Amino acid sequence: MDLLHNTVQPYDWGSRTLLPELMGEPPTGAPQAELWMGAHPAAPSRVLRENVLTPLDRVVAGNPEGELGAATVRRFGPRLPFLLKLLAADAPLSVQVHPDLAQAQAGFARENALGVPLDAAHRTYRDDQHKPEMIVALTPFRGLCGFRAPSDAADLLDSLEVPALRPYAETLRAVPEPRTLAEVFRAFLRPPAGLLDAVAGALAVAAEGPAEACITAYDRIARAYPADSGLLSALLLRYIELSPGEALFLGAGVPHAYLSGLGVEIMASSDNVLRCGLTSKHVDAEELTRIVRFGAPAARVLTPRDEEGEEVYPAPVDDFRLSRYLLRVGEPRRRLTLDAPQILLCTAGTVTVTSSGQGLGIGPGRAVYVPAGAEAGLEGNGTAFRATTGTVERLG
């Protein structure tokens, strides 16, 4: 096993306090948005091998089957297929969607054929992988996820009493539903002059009184991103609040945006993001409307299912599997040996990871990498999350 040395991403929307408070460190004064744990080439974790801190992606590339196991390499190739993060939001993230695997492969090949550089600002597909993801709340967590029912979206637009929104509300009340959503969503990507200012003003007025939580959230978005058309797209999305321990799974084509809170996030290891707004980055409106799934069922708030003391968060993909252990002093050590790579993350208290007779104690925000097949146990007094692949086999 290896203690992970991880990178904090200082994105502008990040909280200045949530990660330092979790990890018991003084704030730096700068935003600390995401702590990455894994082998993503943009910011791989480092592990101590032969007394040298080495990027985990380089370690995996040097011995794929030894680190990942033969089954993982057969299924995903010689790469760690998941990325684990601690995400700390203090301002809204961009409204975004992710492609499915076939769309990612086709889009990546198409942009390669056109000669678009991988690091070009206008590039849409950075790799040929899909990017399903899951967020588990550690604090009260707020976000937007999936489309409202068209009639609900129409009611919201009408409640703002902006005359220019009335035609969109009327369209949303027409049938069939997926088509009405698509029509209004496309129109909102290129709004007429004056509409954004009118909507922002109406939200500010509504938020001054006893407003619903979603109105307050939309007003906050308008203030954080003035004159950004992503505000209008956000009005079409469901506002969701998660309590600690609750989760959301986000599949391909589902628009979403995190607004505030601290959570554990896991995803397939990919950079493919199509943005609708609330960002200064590239918005590919044509490709975006092709990828968005307007008729997708609403995302459900998830709670873990207990599997002999391991609380598993269900996800319909095999790129990752996320679970949680609530550990208490005096309980038997949990045996975690798998024929797959694992990352074990502490989020509360102190937990000890054991391997080959050695124990490593870690506190909140610290994580350990366990190669496939390595003996692993877990005990202590705290909370630990376990990330691995979705196709695992326990080793006796």
RAZIBEL-V884906 format. One record per residue. N is the residue number from 1. RES is the residue in one letter. SS is DSSP state (H for helix, E for strand, C for the rest). OMEGA is omega in degrees with one decimal (none if undefined). D_FIRST is the distance of its C-alpha to the first C-alpha in whole Angstrom. Layout:
BEGIN
{{N:RES:SS:OMEGA:D_FIRST} {N:RES:SS:OMEGA:D_FIRST}}
END
This chain:
BEGIN
{{1:M:C:-177.5:0} {2:D:E:169.0:4} {3:L:E:-178.4:7} {4:L:C:171.8:9} {5:H:E:-165.0:13} {6:N:C:-178.5:15} {7:T:E:172.4:19} {8:V:E:178.0:22} {9:Q:E:-173.9:25} {10:P:C:-178.7:28} {11:Y:C:-174.1:30} {12:D:C:-176.1:34} {13:W:C:-174.7:33} {14:G:E:175.3:30} {15:S:E:175.5:31} {16:R:C:-173.0:31} {17:T:C:-169.3:30} {18:L:H:179.2:28} {19:L:H:177.2:24} {20:P:H:179.3:25} {21:E:H:178.8:26} {22:L:H:-173.3:23} {23:M:H:179.0:21} {24:G:C:-179.2:24} {25:E:C:177.0:25} {26:P:C:177.0:28} {27:P:C:178.2:29} {28:T:C:-173.9:30} {29:G:C:178.5:33} {30:A:C:175.9:32} {31:P:C:176.2:31} {32:Q:E:-168.0:27} {33:A:C:-174.5:27} {34:E:E:170.6:23} {35:L:E:-175.5:20} {36:W:E:178.0:18} {37:M:E:-178.8:14} {38:G:C:-174.6:14} {39:A:C:177.7:15} {40:H:C:-174.0:19} {41:P:C:179.2:21} {42:A:C:179.4:23} {43:A:C:-177.5:20} {44:P:C:169.2:16} {45:S:C:177.1:14} {46:R:E:178.4:12} {47:V:E:-178.2:9} {48:L:E:176.7:10} {49:R:E:-177.7:10} {50:E:C:176.9:13} {51:N:C:177.8:14} {52:V:E:174.8:15} {53:L:E:-172.8:14} {54:T:E:177.0:14} {55:P:E:-175.1:15} {56:L:H:177.9:12} {57:D:H:177.4:15} {58:R:H:177.2:16} {59:V:H:-180.0:13} {60:V:H:-179.1:14} {61:A:H:-179.0:17} {62:G:H:-178.5:17} {63:N:C:-172.5:15} {64:P:H:-176.9:16} {65:E:H:178.8:16} {66:G:H:-178.4:13} {67:E:H:-171.4:11} {68:L:H:-173.4:13} {69:G:C:-175.8:15} {70:A:H:-177.6:18} {71:A:H:179.2:20} {72:T:H:179.8:18} {73:V:H:178.0:19} {74:R:H:-175.3:23} {75:R:H:-170.4:23} {76:F:H:-173.7:22} {77:G:C:-173.9:22} {78:P:C:-178.8:19} {79:R:C:173.7:18} {80:L:C:-169.4:16} {81:P:C:-178.6:18} {82:F:E:175.5:18} {83:L:E:179.6:18} {84:L:E:-179.1:17} {85:K:E:156.7:19} {86:L:E:-176.7:20} {87:L:E:-177.0:24} {88:A:E:-175.1:27} {89:A:E:174.6:30} {90:D:C:176.9:34} {91:A:C:-176.5:36} {92:P:C:170.1:36} {93:L:C:178.4:34} {94:S:C:168.6:36} {95:V:E:-170.8:37} {96:Q:E:172.7:35} {97:V:E:178.5:35} {98:H:C:-179.8:33} {99:P:C:170.0:34} {100:D:C:-172.3:33} {101:L:H:-179.3:32} {102:A:H:178.6:35} {103:Q:H:179.9:36} {104:A:H:-179.6:33} {105:Q:H:180.0:34} {106:A:H:-179.0:38} {107:G:H:179.4:37} {108:F:H:179.0:35} {109:A:H:-178.9:37} {110:R:H:-178.8:40} {111:E:H:173.7:39} {112:N:H:-179.4:38} {113:A:H:178.5:42} {114:L:C:179.0:43} {115:G:C:178.6:41} {116:V:C:-179.2:40} {117:P:C:-178.5:37} {118:L:C:-178.0:34} {119:D:C:-179.8:34} {120:A:C:-178.2:37} {121:A:C:-177.7:38} {122:H:C:178.0:40} {123:R:C:-179.7:37} {124:T:C:-175.3:36} {125:Y:C:-178.7:34} {126:R:C:179.4:31} {127:D:C:-175.9:29} {128:D:C:-177.2:30} {129:Q:C:171.7:28} {130:H:C:-175.5:29} {131:K:C:170.6:27} {132:P:C:-178.1:27} {133:E:E:178.0:25} {134:M:E:175.4:25} {135:I:E:175.0:25} {136:V:E:-176.4:25} {137:A:E:169.9:27} {138:L:C:173.4:26} {139:T:C:169.8:29} {140:P:C:-170.1:32} {141:F:E:-176.5:32} {142:R:E:179.5:35} {143:G:E:172.9:35} {144:L:E:-175.1:37} {145:C:E:176.4:36} {146:G:E:-176.6:39} {147:F:E:166.4:42} {148:R:C:166.5:45} {149:A:C:-176.5:48} {150:P:H:179.4:50} {151:S:H:177.0:53} {152:D:H:177.7:50} {153:A:H:178.4:50} {154:A:H:178.0:54} {155:D:H:179.0:54} {156:L:H:179.2:52} {157:L:H:179.6:54} {158:D:H:-177.0:57} {159:S:H:-179.5:56} {160:L:C:175.8:55} {161:E:C:173.9:59} {162:V:C:-175.8:59} {163:P:H:-176.3:62} {164:A:H:178.2:60} {165:L:H:-174.2:57} {166:R:H:179.1:60} {167:P:H:178.9:60} {168:Y:H:177.6:56} {169:A:H:178.5:56} {170:E:H:177.6:59} {171:T:H:-178.8:57} {172:L:H:179.9:54} {173:R:C:175.7:57} {174:A:C:178.2:58} {175:V:C:-1.8:57} {176:P:C:-169.7:54} {177:E:H:-176.6:51} {178:P:H:-178.5:49} {179:R:H:179.7:52} {180:T:H:177.3:53} {181:L:H:-179.0:49} {182:A:H:-178.3:49} {183:E:H:-178.5:52} {184:V:H:179.4:51} {185:F:H:179.1:48} {186:R:H:179.9:49} {187:A:H:-178.8:52} {188:F:H:177.9:50} {189:L:H:178.5:48} {190:R:C:-173.7:51} {191:P:C:176.2:53} {192:P:C:-178.8:57} {193:A:C:175.2:58} {194:G:C:-175.5:58} {195:L:H:-178.4:56} {196:L:H:179.6:52} {197:D:H:-179.6:54} {198:A:H:179.8:56} {199:V:H:178.7:53} {200:A:H:178.1:51} {201:G:H:179.1:55} {202:A:H:177.9:55} {203:L:H:179.2:51} {204:A:H:178.7:52} {205:V:H:-178.6:55} {206:A:H:-176.8:54} {207:A:H:179.5:51} {208:E:H:-179.5:53} {209:G:C:177.4:54} {210:P:C:-172.9:53} {211:A:C:171.5:51} {212:E:C:-178.3:48} {213:A:H:-178.8:44} {214:C:H:178.7:44} {215:I:H:177.2:47} {216:T:H:179.2:46} {217:A:H:179.8:42} {218:Y:H:176.8:45} {219:D:H:177.9:47} {220:R:H:176.7:43} {221:I:H:-178.3:43} {222:A:H:179.9:46} {223:R:H:-178.6:46} {224:A:H:-176.4:42} {225:Y:C:-179.4:44} {226:P:C:176.5:47} {227:A:C:177.4:49} {228:D:C:-176.1:46} {229:S:C:175.5:47} {230:G:H:176.7:44} {231:L:H:-178.3:45} {232:L:H:175.6:47} {233:S:H:-178.9:45} {234:A:H:-179.4:43} {235:L:H:179.8:46} {236:L:C:-173.4:46} {237:L:E:179.1:42} {238:R:E:174.0:41} {239:Y:E:-175.5:40} {240:I:E:172.3:37} {241:E:E:176.7:36} {242:L:E:169.8:33} {243:S:C:179.2:32} {244:P:C:-179.0:29} {245:G:C:177.3:27} {246:E:C:-172.2:29} {247:A:E:170.8:28} {248:L:E:168.6:30} {249:F:E:-176.7:29} {250:L:E:-179.9:30} {251:G:C:-177.0:31} {252:A:C:173.0:33} {253:G:C:-178.3:36} {254:V:C:179.5:36} {255:P:C:-177.6:37} {256:H:E:174.4:35} {257:A:E:174.1:35} {258:Y:E:-174.5:33} {259:L:E:-179.7:35} {260:S:E:175.5:33} {261:G:E:-179.9:30} {262:L:E:180.0:27} {263:G:E:171.2:24} {264:V:E:-178.8:21} {265:E:E:174.3:22} {266:I:E:-175.7:20} {267:M:E:167.4:22} {268:A:E:-173.0:22} {269:S:C:-176.2:21} {270:S:C:176.7:25} {271:D:C:-173.3:27} {272:N:C:-179.3:30} {273:V:C:172.3:32} {274:L:E:-172.1:36} {275:R:E:177.5:37} {276:C:E:-177.1:41} {277:G:E:-173.2:41} {278:L:C:-176.5:40} {279:T:C:171.8:39} {280:S:C:-177.7:40} {281:K:C:-174.5:38} {282:H:C:172.8:40} {283:V:C:179.2:41} {284:D:C:-171.5:42} {285:A:H:-177.7:45} {286:E:H:179.7:46} {287:E:H:-179.4:42} {288:L:H:-177.4:41} {289:T:H:175.5:44} {290:R:H:-176.0:43} {291:I:H:-176.0:40} {292:V:C:178.2:40} {293:R:C:-173.9:41} {294:F:C:-179.5:44} {295:G:C:-177.7:44} {296:A:C:177.0:41} {297:P:C:-178.9:40} {298:A:C:177.2:39} {299:A:C:179.9:36} {300:R:C:171.5:35} {301:V:C:-173.6:33} {302:L:E:168.0:31} {303:T:C:-175.9:29} {304:P:C:173.9:26} {305:R:E:-176.9:27} {306:D:E:175.5:26} {307:E:E:179.1:24} {308:E:C:176.5:24} {309:G:C:173.9:22} {310:E:E:-178.5:20} {311:E:E:-172.2:22} {312:V:E:175.0:22} {313:Y:E:-173.3:24} {314:P:C:177.5:26} {315:A:C:-175.4:26} {316:P:C:178.5:28} {317:V:C:177.4:26} {318:D:C:175.5:23} {319:D:C:-178.5:21} {320:F:C:173.1:19} {321:R:E:-177.9:19} {322:L:E:177.9:19} {323:S:E:-176.2:19} {324:R:E:173.6:19} {325:Y:E:172.4:18} {326:L:E:-169.9:21} {327:L:E:178.0:20} {328:R:C:178.7:22} {329:V:C:177.1:22} {330:G:C:177.4:23} {331:E:C:179.9:22} {332:P:C:176.0:20} {333:R:C:177.7:16} {334:R:E:178.8:16} {335:R:E:-172.7:14} {336:L:C:-175.7:12} {337:T:C:-178.9:11} {338:L:E:171.3:13} {339:D:C:-179.0:14} {340:A:C:178.1:13} {341:P:C:-179.9:10} {342:Q:E:166.8:9} {343:I:E:-179.8:9} {344:L:E:-174.0:10} {345:L:E:174.4:13} {346:C:E:176.7:15} {347:T:E:177.2:19} {348:A:E:177.8:20} {349:G:E:177.6:20} {350:T:E:177.6:17} {351:V:E:179.7:14} {352:T:E:175.1:12} {353:V:E:-179.0:8} {354:T:E:176.2:8} {355:S:E:178.5:7} {356:S:C:176.0:9} {357:G:C:179.3:11} {358:Q:E:178.3:9} {359:G:E:178.6:10} {360:L:E:179.4:9} {361:G:E:179.4:12} {362:I:E:177.8:13} {363:G:E:-174.8:16} {364:P:C:179.2:18} {365:G:C:178.0:17} {366:R:C:-174.0:13} {367:A:E:-178.6:10} {368:V:E:174.7:7} {369:Y:E:179.2:6} {370:V:E:178.7:5} {371:P:C:177.8:7} {372:A:C:175.6:10} {373:G:C:-178.9:11} {374:A:C:176.2:7} {375:E:C:-179.2:9} {376:A:C:174.6:8} {377:G:E:-176.2:11} {378:L:E:177.0:12} {379:E:E:177.2:15} {380:G:E:-179.6:17} {381:N:E:-176.1:20} {382:G:E:-177.8:20} {383:T:E:178.7:19} {384:A:E:172.7:16} {385:F:E:-179.4:16} {386:R:E:177.8:14} {387:A:E:175.3:14} {388:T:E:177.2:14} {389:T:C:-179.5:17} {390:G:C:176.7:20} {391:T:C:-175.2:21} {392:V:C:177.7:18} {393:E:C:178.8:18} {394:R:E:177.1:17} {395:L:C:179.9:16} {396:G:C:none:18}}
END
